[in-house]
């Protein structure tokens, strides 16, 4: 009798182990779909892993793009003409990209950041919806330039040696795309018109810096091609 009880317990353990093994084999990707937050690989709710870049066609020539720019070391490069993230081997000489993002920093493929001649005009008190043409004259035309930075200016990182056009708070009017207060970054009500190498003109509006779970660096923006000046 005692032998039978021991044998039954052993059999149940074998059955459990077999079931767990089968589950592990059939669900070997389960770890990739677990809900995590910023401290756990930056994955959003919903059980799926964050895709680096997604673009949705809103109609009428407008697009909304979500870019996972949360990395502190890697840039995400984007091409407006194709509406896609692009792989760039040498950013300084590659003309395939128009803008690139890393955390709150946005750089243009021109000036100190690239060779495609991309520039931007930052417009305050402007309507994104009504903006169907690039301003004429296309001014003040900003590019990324070499600059040591200023430690007293929250919009200008001092570690890169570059003053990025999208962070140009010393410009009049202030061209910095965000306002910063007590650890929170909020997009300012700005319309940016980017001129690419082609040249083509794209209006851009920064919408959010945080993902659905509050993870920083999950940038959402709207954009669309507009007429030349």
Secondary structure, DSSP 8 states (H G I E B T S, - for coil): -HHHHHHHHHHHHHHHHHHHHHHHHHTTTGGGGS---TTTTT--SSSS---SEEEEEEETTEEEEEEE---SS--EEEETTTTEEE--S-TTT--S-SEEEETTEEEESSTTS-SS--EEEEEES--TTT--B--SS--S-B--EE----TT-TTS-SSSSEE-GGG-TTSSS---SEEEETTEEEE-SEEEEEE-SS--EEEEEEEEEE-TT--EEEEEEEEEEEB--
